[in-house]
C-alpha cells in the first residue's frame, strides 16, 4: 500500500493557464496526485488557480519573463556571472525554503535541465544539499547541454555546470528512454540511477467524462479492461442479451480482460428480464465483467454520458433478434469503433460492408471468435489499449510515480 498523504510541491517557472507542454504535464500530474490522496501545491513564477483542490503559490523571481531574471540571463548567456547573481540566488533560496516548509517531496520540472533561470537552479541545488531537505526529484523534459540551440548560451563552471552535474541525494527522472540515455551520458550516471516516468493523458479530460462517469470508470477499473464492449440498448427480451453474456464469457477465455457495458434501462416488463440477466451473469462468473448501468443510473444516462461511453468503448455489440432501425450503428460509426451486430435487414442496410455480422441463433463462441479475430489484428484497437493501460496518468501513477515517491 502506497503512502497516500504526502505533502508534495510541484515546481516550475510557470503554471496553467500558461500554455506549454511542461505546464500541461504539471497540471495532469497534480490532479492525479490529488486523486491518489496527496496534498499538492504548485510553486511557480506565474499562473492562476485552475483547480480549487490544488493551491498555487507564485514567487515572481521564478518567472523566466521577470525583468531581473531576464537581465541576469542576458549576462550569463555571454559567459559573465553578474555581480548581483548570488544576491538573486539568496532571494530565491529564501522563498523556496519558506515554501518547502513541511513538504516531504519537491518535484522540479526542468529547473535543473535548462538555463532559463539559473538563480532558481542554484537556489534549489543549495537547498537540496542542506541537512534534512525534502526529497527532491529532478524531472527532466529537455536537456540544455544536449540540445544544439542552447549550447551558445552555456559555459564551463558555476552555475552552468549545475545542468550537467549529478546532484548528491536527489532523484533523477526523465520522460523518455532517449532523454534517459542522454542524461546518463551527460552526468556519468548508470541507467539504473535514472527513473523513466512517461508523460500521458488525463483520460477524464480527454474523453470528456462527466465527474460521475469518471468515478464509475475508476470504480469498475475500466482503464484496465480490454476490450470494452458497449451495448447501448434497452433491457428487453428482443435484444437477446443472453447471447451478449455468452459471447463475453467465451471472449474472456481468449481476452481475459474483456468487459461488457449495457447502458439501457428496462423497457416494459424489463425489470424481470434484468433480474434474469443478473442471475445469468452470476452463473457465468461475469459479475466483475458485465455491467448493467441501470443498476447505477436508474434514471438513465444523459446523451452526453452515452456519447462519452462511446469514446471509451472499443467496439459496439448488438445481439438483437429484431430491430426497426439501428441508431447505435450510426453512433458507433461517428465514434470510430468496430461494429459487431446481428444479420438483420435494417442493420445491414445501415452498415453495409462496414460491420461484422452474425446470426441471432449463433452461439457465444462463434460471436467471440469474430470479435477476437477482428480486434486482435486491429492496430488502432491495440494502440487504444496501450494508451489506456500505460499512458493515462492513473496508470503512470500506479506503475511508475507511486513507487518513485515511496522509494
LUMVEX-673300 format. One record per residue (C-alpha): z, y, x. Coordinates in nm, 4 decimals, padded with zeros to 6 digits. Example, Ala and Ser with C-alpha at 12.3 -4.5 7.8 and 13.67 -1.06 7.14 Angstrom:
BEGIN
<node pz="00.7800" py="-00.4500" px="01.2300"/>
<node pz="00.7140" py="-00.1060" px="01.3670"/>
This chain:
BEGIN
<node pz="00.0000" py="00.0000" px="00.0000"/>
<node pz="-00.1017" py="00.3353" px="00.1421"/>
<node pz="00.1309" py="00.6354" px="00.1533"/>
<node pz="00.0254" py="00.8441" px="-00.1457"/>
<node pz="00.2374" py="01.1533" px="-00.0956"/>
<node pz="00.1304" py="01.3139" px="00.2302"/>
<node pz="00.1085" py="01.6886" px="00.2772"/>
<node pz="-00.2415" py="01.7437" px="00.4167"/>
<node pz="-00.4168" py="02.0609" px="00.5320"/>
<node pz="-00.7956" py="02.0769" px="00.5470"/>
<node pz="-00.9034" py="02.3427" px="00.7977"/>
<node pz="-01.2433" py="02.5081" px="00.8274"/>
<node pz="-01.3967" py="02.8508" px="00.8817"/>
<node pz="-01.4879" py="02.8890" px="00.5139"/>
<node pz="-01.4280" py="02.7061" px="00.1859"/>
<node pz="-01.6058" py="02.6856" px="-00.1515"/>
<node pz="-01.7630" py="02.8646" px="-00.3246"/>
<node pz="-01.9218" py="02.9414" px="00.0137"/>
<node pz="-02.2262" py="02.7151" px="00.0180"/>
<node pz="-02.2726" py="02.4741" px="00.3068"/>
<node pz="-02.2754" py="02.1073" px="00.3948"/>
<node pz="-01.9293" py="02.1083" px="00.5515"/>
<node pz="-01.7866" py="02.3122" px="00.2634"/>
<node pz="-01.9238" py="02.0532" px="00.0187"/>
<node pz="-01.7642" py="01.7681" px="00.2138"/>
<node pz="-01.4396" py="01.9658" px="00.2300"/>
<node pz="-01.4310" py="02.0087" px="-00.1476"/>
<node pz="-01.5076" py="01.6445" px="-00.2234"/>
<node pz="-01.2632" py="01.5196" px="00.0366"/>
<node pz="-00.9904" py="01.7447" px="-00.1033"/>
<node pz="-01.0432" py="01.6214" px="-00.4588"/>
<node pz="-01.0340" py="01.2574" px="-00.3549"/>
<node pz="-00.7155" py="01.3094" px="-00.1547"/>
<node pz="-00.5541" py="01.4719" px="-00.4595"/>
<node pz="-00.6682" py="01.1833" px="-00.6821"/>
<node pz="-00.5030" py="00.9480" px="-00.4336"/>
<node pz="-00.1724" py="01.1305" px="-00.4788"/>
<node pz="-00.1599" py="01.3577" px="-00.1741"/>
<node pz="-00.0656" py="01.7269" px="-00.1654"/>
<node pz="-00.3657" py="01.9108" px="-00.0245"/>
<node pz="-00.4029" py="02.2707" px="00.0897"/>
<node pz="-00.7259" py="02.4289" px="00.2117"/>
<node pz="-00.6870" py="02.6704" px="00.5030"/>
<node pz="-00.9939" py="02.8862" px="00.5696"/>
<node pz="-01.1063" py="03.2336" px="00.6591"/>
<node pz="-01.2985" py="03.2930" px="00.3384"/>
<node pz="-01.3288" py="03.1265" px="-00.0015"/>
<node pz="-01.1859" py="03.1225" px="-00.3519"/>
<node pz="-00.9659" py="02.8890" px="-00.5528"/>
<node pz="-01.2007" py="02.6422" px="-00.7240"/>
<node pz="-00.9577" py="02.3714" px="-00.8326"/>
<node pz="-00.6111" py="02.4515" px="-00.9650"/>
<node pz="-00.4736" py="02.1346" px="-00.8023"/>
<node pz="-00.5809" py="02.2448" px="-00.4525"/>
<node pz="-00.4181" py="02.5641" px="-00.3169"/>
<node pz="-00.6315" py="02.7810" px="-00.0911"/>
<node pz="-00.4770" py="02.9888" px="00.1887"/>
<node pz="-00.7007" py="03.2400" px="00.3631"/>
<node pz="-00.6468" py="03.3729" px="00.7145"/>
<node pz="-00.9079" py="03.6361" px="00.7858"/>
<node pz="-00.9344" py="03.5589" px="01.1595"/>
<node pz="-01.0616" py="03.2093" px="01.0797"/>
<node pz="-01.3757" py="03.3556" px="00.9208"/>
<node pz="-01.6727" py="03.3493" px="01.1584"/>
<node pz="-01.8000" py="03.6697" px="00.9953"/>
<node pz="-01.4832" py="03.8661" px="01.0690"/>
<node pz="-01.5777" py="04.1675" px="01.2893"/>
<node pz="-01.3171" py="04.0831" px="01.5526"/>
<node pz="-01.4346" py="03.7211" px="01.5681"/>
<node pz="-01.7980" py="03.8311" px="01.5971"/>
<node pz="-01.7163" py="04.0772" px="01.8755"/>
<node pz="-01.5281" py="03.8161" px="02.0769"/>
<node pz="-01.8023" py="03.5597" px="02.0242"/>
<node pz="-02.0669" py="03.8064" px="02.1406"/>
<node pz="-01.8840" py="03.8410" px="02.4720"/>
<node pz="-01.8143" py="03.4678" px="02.5068"/>
<node pz="-02.1807" py="03.3863" px="02.4471"/>
<node pz="-02.2637" py="03.5732" px="02.7687"/>
<node pz="-02.0006" py="03.3799" px="02.9636"/>
<node pz="-01.7394" py="03.6583" px="02.9654"/>
<node pz="-01.3922" py="03.5981" px="02.8214"/>
<node pz="-01.2941" py="03.9379" px="02.6747"/>
<node pz="-00.9554" py="04.0901" px="02.7713"/>
<node pz="-00.8127" py="04.0502" px="02.4196"/>
<node pz="-00.9187" py="03.6867" px="02.3749"/>
<node pz="-00.5712" py="03.5446" px="02.4431"/>
<node pz="-00.4215" py="03.8012" px="02.2067"/>
<node pz="-00.6556" py="03.6808" px="01.9314"/>
<node pz="-00.5661" py="03.3196" px="02.0128"/>
<node pz="-00.1969" py="03.4049" px="01.9739"/>
<node pz="-00.2571" py="03.5812" px="01.6418"/>
<node pz="-00.4406" py="03.2805" px="01.5036"/>
<node pz="-00.1853" py="03.0406" px="01.6506"/>
<node pz="00.0994" py="03.2202" px="01.4739"/>
<node pz="-00.0861" py="03.1999" px="01.1413"/>
<node pz="-00.1644" py="02.8321" px="01.1883"/>
<node pz="00.1948" py="02.7494" px="01.2837"/>
<node pz="00.3183" py="02.9124" px="00.9630"/>
<node pz="00.0580" py="02.7332" px="00.7513"/>
<node pz="00.1237" py="02.3969" px="00.9182"/>
<node pz="00.4931" py="02.4106" px="00.8284"/>
<node pz="00.5931" py="02.0751" px="00.6709"/>
<node pz="00.2347" py="01.9430" px="00.6857"/>
<node pz="00.2042" py="01.5832" px="00.8002"/>
<node pz="-00.1708" py="01.5837" px="00.8647"/>
<node pz="-00.4228" py="01.8531" px="00.9597"/>
<node pz="-00.7913" py="01.7648" px="00.9238"/>
<node pz="-01.0003" py="02.0232" px="01.1104"/>
<node pz="-01.3689" py="02.0221" px="01.0199"/>
<node pz="-01.5997" py="02.1317" px="01.3062"/>
<node pz="-01.3307" py="02.3588" px="01.4522"/>
<node pz="-01.3266" py="02.1540" px="01.7745"/>
<node pz="-01.7016" py="02.0909" px="01.7660"/>
<node pz="-01.8728" py="02.4291" px="01.7540"/>
<node pz="-01.8314" py="02.7586" px="01.9405"/>
<node pz="-01.8321" py="02.9750" px="01.6282"/>
<node pz="-01.4656" py="03.0775" px="01.6619"/>
<node pz="-01.3245" py="02.9676" px="01.9956"/>
<node pz="-00.9977" py="03.1559" px="01.9430"/>
<node pz="-00.9341" py="02.9256" px="01.6466"/>
<node pz="-01.0326" py="02.6247" px="01.8587"/>
<node pz="-00.7919" py="02.7287" px="02.1354"/>
<node pz="-00.5096" py="02.8020" px="01.8901"/>
<node pz="-00.5472" py="02.4609" px="01.7281"/>
<node pz="-00.5523" py="02.2937" px="02.0684"/>
<node pz="-00.2328" py="02.4714" px="02.1750"/>
<node pz="-00.0521" py="02.3704" px="01.8569"/>
<node pz="-00.1697" py="02.0106" px="01.8873"/>
<node pz="-00.0016" py="01.9886" px="02.2281"/>
<node pz="00.3373" py="02.1224" px="02.1186"/>
<node pz="00.6344" py="01.8952" px="02.0530"/>
<node pz="00.6196" py="01.7129" px="01.7180"/>
<node pz="00.2971" py="01.8603" px="01.5778"/>
<node pz="00.1454" py="01.7273" px="01.2567"/>
<node pz="-00.1119" py="01.4534" px="01.3031"/>
<node pz="-00.4329" py="01.6361" px="01.3976"/>
<node pz="-00.7664" py="01.4812" px="01.3032"/>
<node pz="-01.0734" py="01.6495" px="01.4531"/>
<node pz="-01.3626" py="01.5878" px="01.2127"/>
<node pz="-01.6962" py="01.6360" px="01.3883"/>
<node pz="-02.0072" py="01.7020" px="01.1794"/>
<node pz="-02.2016" py="01.8757" px="01.4596"/>
<node pz="-02.1533" py="01.8986" px="01.8364"/>
<node pz="-02.2401" py="02.2206" px="02.0169"/>
<node pz="-02.2609" py="02.0609" px="02.3629"/>
<node pz="-02.5235" py="01.8050" px="02.2490"/>
<node pz="-02.7331" py="02.0486" px="02.0425"/>
<node pz="-03.0046" py="02.2400" px="02.2265"/>
<node pz="-02.9821" py="02.5581" px="02.0211"/>
<node pz="-02.6161" py="02.6102" px="02.1139"/>
<node pz="-02.6449" py="02.5419" px="02.4870"/>
<node pz="-02.7357" py="02.9006" px="02.5939"/>
<node pz="-02.4040" py="03.0148" px="02.4408"/>
<node pz="-02.1922" py="02.7579" px="02.6270"/>
<node pz="-02.0438" py="02.7916" px="02.9767"/>
<node pz="-01.8193" py="02.5983" px="03.2110"/>
<node pz="-01.4455" py="02.6457" px="03.1880"/>
<node pz="-01.1965" py="02.7641" px="02.9274"/>
<node pz="-01.2415" py="02.7944" px="02.6326"/>
<node pz="-01.5868" py="02.6336" px="02.6105"/>
<node pz="-01.4655" py="02.3067" px="02.7679"/>
<node pz="-01.2368" py="02.2517" px="02.4687"/>
<node pz="-01.5504" py="02.1464" px="02.2802"/>
<node pz="-01.6251" py="01.8628" px="02.5221"/>
<node pz="-01.2757" py="01.7516" px="02.6171"/>
<node pz="-01.0753" py="01.4730" px="02.4521"/>
<node pz="-00.7562" py="01.6478" px="02.3438"/>
<node pz="-00.4471" py="01.4329" px="02.4075"/>
<node pz="-00.2753" py="01.2963" px="02.0998"/>
<node pz="-00.5411" py="01.3783" px="01.8366"/>
<node pz="-00.7690" py="01.1517" px="01.6366"/>
<node pz="-01.1459" py="01.1920" px="01.6699"/>
<node pz="-01.3706" py="01.1361" px="01.3677"/>
<node pz="-01.7481" py="01.1580" px="01.3368"/>
<node pz="-01.9625" py="01.1371" px="01.0234"/>
<node pz="-02.2355" py="00.9107" px="01.1648"/>
<node pz="-02.2885" py="00.6483" px="01.4320"/>
<node pz="-02.5272" py="00.8836" px="01.6159"/>
<node pz="-02.2563" py="01.1509" px="01.6389"/>
<node pz="-02.0029" py="00.8838" px="01.7403"/>
<node pz="-02.2135" py="00.7786" px="02.0360"/>
<node pz="-02.2843" py="01.1403" px="02.1327"/>
<node pz="-01.9144" py="01.2259" px="02.1249"/>
<node pz="-01.8193" py="00.9179" px="02.3256"/>
<node pz="-02.0687" py="01.0083" px="02.5987"/>
<node pz="-01.9686" py="01.3761" px="02.5924"/>
<node pz="-01.5943" py="01.3164" px="02.6232"/>
<node pz="-01.5916" py="00.9914" px="02.8199"/>
<node pz="-01.4316" py="00.8015" px="02.5320"/>
<node pz="-01.4866" py="00.4454" px="02.4240"/>
<node pz="-01.6386" py="00.3966" px="02.0794"/>
<node pz="-01.3159" py="00.2350" px="01.9561"/>
<node pz="-01.1350" py="00.5641" px="02.0245"/>
<node pz="-01.3583" py="00.7423" px="01.7705"/>
<node pz="-01.3377" py="00.6660" px="01.3991"/>
<node pz="-01.6538" py="00.6748" px="01.1910"/>
<node pz="-01.5939" py="00.8095" px="00.8396"/>
<node pz="-01.9043" py="00.8628" px="00.6318"/>
<node pz="-01.9701" py="01.1550" px="00.4047"/>
<node pz="-02.0526" py="01.0709" px="00.0464"/>
<node pz="-02.0897" py="01.1719" px="-00.3144"/>
<node pz="-01.8399" py="01.2532" px="-00.5832"/>
<node pz="-01.9547" py="01.0082" px="-00.8496"/>
<node pz="-01.7883" py="01.2004" px="-01.1308"/>
<node pz="-01.9606" py="01.5275" px="-01.0432"/>
<node pz="-02.2984" py="01.3782" px="-00.9580"/>
<node pz="-02.3248" py="01.1743" px="-01.2786"/>
<node pz="-02.1740" py="01.4484" px="-01.4927"/>
<node pz="-01.8985" py="01.2221" px="-01.6234"/>
<node pz="-01.6523" py="01.3947" px="-01.8577"/>
<node pz="-01.2938" py="01.3645" px="-01.7429"/>
<node pz="-01.2001" py="01.0899" px="-01.9902"/>
<node pz="-01.5017" py="00.8808" px="-01.8853"/>
<node pz="-01.4256" py="00.9350" px="-01.5185"/>
<node pz="-01.0804" py="00.7904" px="-01.5872"/>
<node pz="-01.2427" py="00.4968" px="-01.7647"/>
<node pz="-01.4717" py="00.4296" px="-01.4676"/>
<node pz="-01.1624" py="00.4206" px="-01.2453"/>
<node pz="-00.9649" py="00.2019" px="-01.4896"/>
<node pz="-01.2464" py="-00.0518" px="-01.5196"/>
<node pz="-01.3265" py="-00.0295" px="-01.1452"/>
<node pz="-01.6921" py="00.0155" px="-01.2292"/>
<node pz="-01.7798" py="00.1570" px="-00.8883"/>
<node pz="-01.7209" py="-00.1951" px="-00.7543"/>
<node pz="-01.9418" py="-00.3622" px="-01.0172"/>
<node pz="-02.2965" py="-00.4832" px="-00.9554"/>
<node pz="-02.4939" py="-00.4790" px="-01.1713"/>
<node pz="-02.3649" py="-00.2663" px="-01.4584"/>
<node pz="-02.5491" py="-00.3683" px="-01.7754"/>
<node pz="-02.5374" py="-00.1280" px="-02.0676"/>
<node pz="-02.5822" py="-00.2456" px="-02.4260"/>
<node pz="-02.5785" py="00.0688" px="-02.6454"/>
<node pz="-02.5824" py="-00.0964" px="-02.9893"/>
<node pz="-02.3624" py="-00.1136" px="-03.2972"/>
<node pz="-02.1488" py="-00.4229" px="-03.3330"/>
<node pz="-02.3447" py="-00.6076" px="-03.5999"/>
<node pz="-02.4499" py="-00.9731" px="-03.6036"/>
<node pz="-02.8197" py="-00.8942" px="-03.5840"/>
<node pz="-02.7573" py="-00.7529" px="-03.2355"/>
<node pz="-02.6905" py="-01.1112" px="-03.1206"/>
<node pz="-02.4220" py="-01.0080" px="-02.8734"/>
<node pz="-02.3150" py="-01.3676" px="-02.8222"/>
<node pz="-02.6299" py="-01.4035" px="-02.6134"/>
<node pz="-02.5337" py="-01.0958" px="-02.4095"/>
<node pz="-02.1973" py="-01.2531" px="-02.3276"/>
<node pz="-02.3572" py="-01.5879" px="-02.2429"/>
<node pz="-02.6076" py="-01.4135" px="-02.0165"/>
<node pz="-02.3266" py="-01.2235" px="-01.8426"/>
<node pz="-02.1291" py="-01.5428" px="-01.7825"/>
<node pz="-02.4345" py="-01.7075" px="-01.6251"/>
<node pz="-02.5279" py="-01.3949" px="-01.4291"/>
<node pz="-02.1820" py="-01.3797" px="-01.2704"/>
<node pz="-02.2487" py="-01.7216" px="-01.1145"/>
<node pz="-02.5241" py="-01.5503" px="-00.9142"/>
<node pz="-02.3970" py="-01.1912" px="-00.9068"/>
<node pz="-02.0168" py="-01.2218" px="-00.9304"/>
<node pz="-01.9507" py="-00.8513" px="-00.9836"/>
<node pz="-02.1800" py="-00.8126" px="-01.2865"/>
<node pz="-02.0311" py="-00.6329" px="-01.5882"/>
<node pz="-02.1471" py="-00.5578" px="-01.9416"/>
<node pz="-02.0629" py="-00.2418" px="-02.1353"/>
<node pz="-02.1237" py="-00.2436" px="-02.5108"/>
<node pz="-02.0930" py="00.1160" px="-02.6266"/>
<node pz="-02.1332" py="00.0989" px="-03.0052"/>
<node pz="-01.8870" py="00.0913" px="-03.2936"/>
<node pz="-01.8522" py="-00.1852" px="-03.5542"/>
<node pz="-02.1005" py="-00.1484" px="-03.8369"/>
<node pz="-02.0384" py="-00.2688" px="-04.1930"/>
<node pz="-01.8248" py="-00.5805" px="-04.1575"/>
<node pz="-01.8407" py="-00.5389" px="-03.7810"/>
<node pz="-01.4632" py="-00.5461" px="-03.7252"/>
<node pz="-01.4621" py="-00.9200" px="-03.7924"/>
<node pz="-01.7609" py="-00.9555" px="-03.5586"/>
<node pz="-01.5823" py="-00.7597" px="-03.2862"/>
<node pz="-01.2811" py="-00.9886" px="-03.3211"/>
<node pz="-01.5115" py="-01.2886" px="-03.2873"/>
<node pz="-01.6783" py="-01.1443" px="-02.9771"/>
<node pz="-01.3396" py="-01.0633" px="-02.8258"/>
<node pz="-01.2285" py="-01.4239" px="-02.8684"/>
<node pz="-01.5572" py="-01.5479" px="-02.7218"/>
<node pz="-01.5156" py="-01.3128" px="-02.4265"/>
<node pz="-01.1752" py="-01.4632" px="-02.3529"/>
<node pz="-01.3033" py="-01.8193" px="-02.3853"/>
<node pz="-01.5781" py="-01.7416" px="-02.1349"/>
<node pz="-01.3379" py="-01.5814" px="-01.8854"/>
<node pz="-01.5042" py="-01.2405" px="-01.9184"/>
<node pz="-01.2032" py="-01.0240" px="-02.0060"/>
<node pz="-01.2446" py="-00.8228" px="-01.6863"/>
<node pz="-01.6225" py="-00.8109" px="-01.7039"/>
<node pz="-01.7360" py="-00.7450" px="-02.0637"/>
<node pz="-01.6116" py="-00.4240" px="-02.2206"/>
<node pz="-01.6406" py="-00.3092" px="-02.5819"/>
<node pz="-01.5900" py="00.0661" px="-02.5797"/>
<node pz="-01.4995" py="00.0557" px="-02.9476"/>
<node pz="-01.1596" py="-00.0682" px="-02.8270"/>
<node pz="-01.1080" py="00.2527" px="-02.6288"/>
<node pz="-01.3043" py="00.5087" px="-02.8302"/>
<node pz="-01.2585" py="00.4249" px="-03.1989"/>
<node pz="-01.4454" py="00.7425" px="-03.2942"/>
<node pz="-01.7373" py="00.6505" px="-03.0697"/>
<node pz="-01.8879" py="00.8074" px="-02.7592"/>
<node pz="-02.0334" py="01.1555" px="-02.7717"/>
<node pz="-02.4030" py="01.1901" px="-02.6975"/>
<node pz="-02.3140" py="01.3418" px="-02.3609"/>
<node pz="-02.0838" py="01.0494" px="-02.2892"/>
<node pz="-02.3522" py="00.7946" px="-02.3718"/>
<node pz="-02.6016" py="00.9768" px="-02.1523"/>
<node pz="-02.3513" py="00.9703" px="-01.8657"/>
<node pz="-02.3145" py="00.5926" px="-01.9047"/>
<node pz="-02.6907" py="00.5529" px="-01.8807"/>
<node pz="-02.6773" py="00.7363" px="-01.5478"/>
<node pz="-02.4061" py="00.4988" px="-01.4300"/>
<node pz="-02.5740" py="00.1790" px="-01.5527"/>
<node pz="-02.8147" py="-00.0355" px="-01.3514"/>
<node pz="-03.0040" py="-00.1903" px="-01.6433"/>
<node pz="-03.0368" py="-00.1958" px="-02.0216"/>
<node pz="-02.9774" py="-00.5233" px="-02.2070"/>
<node pz="-03.0859" py="-00.5628" px="-02.5706"/>
<node pz="-03.0372" py="-00.9093" px="-02.7259"/>
<node pz="-03.1187" py="-00.8246" px="-03.0900"/>
<node pz="-03.2724" py="-01.0649" px="-03.3371"/>
<node pz="-03.4093" py="-00.7731" px="-03.5400"/>
<node pz="-03.4950" py="-00.4088" px="-03.4645"/>
<node pz="-03.6743" py="-00.1414" px="-03.6609"/>
<node pz="-03.7485" py="00.0840" px="-03.3676"/>
<node pz="-03.5508" py="00.0816" px="-03.0389"/>
<node pz="-03.4199" py="00.4208" px="-02.9258"/>
<node pz="-03.2244" py="00.2661" px="-02.6327"/>
<node pz="-03.5543" py="00.1700" px="-02.4674"/>
<node pz="-03.6619" py="00.5337" px="-02.4658"/>
<node pz="-03.3238" py="00.6414" px="-02.3290"/>
<node pz="-03.3438" py="00.3797" px="-02.0543"/>
<node pz="-03.6944" py="00.4983" px="-01.9711"/>
<node pz="-03.5735" py="00.8533" px="-01.9094"/>
<node pz="-03.2656" py="00.7264" px="-01.7267"/>
<node pz="-03.4948" py="00.5297" px="-01.4951"/>
<node pz="-03.3253" py="00.1914" px="-01.5310"/>
<node pz="-03.4888" py="-00.1515" px="-01.5894"/>
<node pz="-03.5115" py="-00.2817" px="-01.9470"/>
<node pz="-03.4311" py="-00.6404" px="-02.0469"/>
<node pz="-03.4854" py="-00.6995" px="-02.4166"/>
<node pz="-03.5879" py="-00.9495" px="-02.6800"/>
<node pz="-03.9536" py="-01.0053" px="-02.7561"/>
<node pz="-03.9585" py="-00.8149" px="-03.0868"/>
<node pz="-04.2698" py="-00.6332" px="-03.2031"/>
<node pz="-04.1069" py="-00.2852" px="-03.2324"/>
<node pz="-03.9599" py="-00.3153" px="-02.8819"/>
<node pz="-04.2859" py="-00.4383" px="-02.7309"/>
<node pz="-04.4684" py="-00.1515" px="-02.8986"/>
<node pz="-04.2359" py="00.0961" px="-02.7249"/>
<node pz="-04.2082" py="-00.0566" px="-02.3789"/>
<node pz="-04.5372" py="-00.2436" px="-02.3410"/>
<node pz="-04.5516" py="-00.3955" px="-01.9933"/>
<node pz="-04.2587" py="-00.1859" px="-01.8753"/>
<node pz="-03.9815" py="-00.4229" px="-01.9844"/>
<node pz="-03.8727" py="-00.7797" px="-01.9106"/>
<node pz="-03.8768" py="-00.9833" px="-02.2340"/>
<node pz="-03.7034" py="-01.2977" px="-02.3556"/>
<node pz="-03.6691" py="-01.4705" px="-02.6935"/>
<node pz="-03.3586" py="-01.4243" px="-02.9098"/>
<node pz="-03.3153" py="-01.8024" px="-02.9055"/>
<node pz="-03.3271" py="-01.8288" px="-02.5262"/>
<node pz="-03.0107" py="-01.9432" px="-02.3568"/>
<node pz="-02.7886" py="-01.7233" px="-02.1453"/>
<node pz="-02.9037" py="-01.8977" px="-01.8281"/>
<node pz="-03.2673" py="-01.8039" px="-01.8910"/>
<node pz="-03.1752" py="-01.4411" px="-01.9525"/>
<node pz="-02.9510" py="-01.4337" px="-01.6436"/>
<node pz="-03.2289" py="-01.5678" px="-01.4241"/>
<node pz="-03.4596" py="-01.2914" px="-01.5458"/>
<node pz="-03.2023" py="-01.0228" px="-01.4720"/>
<node pz="-03.1054" py="-01.1582" px="-01.1310"/>
<node pz="-03.4662" py="-01.2150" px="-01.0277"/>
<node pz="-03.5671" py="-00.8607" px="-01.1192"/>
<node pz="-03.2674" py="-00.6754" px="-00.9746"/>
<node pz="-03.2156" py="-00.8689" px="-00.6533"/>
<node pz="-03.5711" py="-00.7804" px="-00.5487"/>
<node pz="-03.5442" py="-00.4140" px="-00.6501"/>
<node pz="-03.4740" py="-00.1758" px="-00.3566"/>
<node pz="-03.3803" py="00.1036" px="-00.5987"/>
<node pz="-03.1088" py="-00.1146" px="-00.7515"/>
<node pz="-02.9857" py="-00.2274" px="-00.4109"/>
<node pz="-02.9584" py="00.1350" px="-00.2944"/>
<node pz="-02.7682" py="00.2339" px="-00.6113"/>
<node pz="-02.5154" py="-00.0400" px="-00.5485"/>
<node pz="-02.4857" py="00.0501" px="-00.1805"/>
<node pz="-02.4085" py="00.4122" px="-00.2659"/>
<node pz="-02.1514" py="00.3159" px="-00.5306"/>
<node pz="-01.9775" py="00.0649" px="-00.3054"/>
<node pz="-01.9855" py="00.2522" px="00.0262"/>
<node pz="-02.0743" py="00.6198" px="-00.0191"/>
<node pz="-01.8654" py="00.7546" px="-00.3040"/>
<node pz="-01.5534" py="00.9392" px="-00.1964"/>
<node pz="-01.3388" py="00.6850" px="-00.3799"/>
<node pz="-01.4909" py="00.4091" px="-00.1664"/>
<node pz="-01.4757" py="00.6169" px="00.1519"/>
<node pz="-01.1094" py="00.6911" px="00.0910"/>
<node pz="-01.0207" py="00.3283" px="00.0179"/>
<node pz="-01.2135" py="00.1774" px="00.3102"/>
<node pz="-01.2005" py="00.4447" px="00.5805"/>
<node pz="-00.9861" py="00.7511" px="00.5151"/>
<node pz="-00.6650" py="00.5916" px="00.3867"/>
<node pz="-00.6395" py="00.3548" px="00.6856"/>
<node pz="-00.7029" py="00.6524" px="00.9181"/>
<node pz="-00.4222" py="00.8525" px="00.7590"/>
<node pz="-00.1847" py="00.5583" px="00.7941"/>
<node pz="-00.2821" py="00.4623" px="01.1487"/>
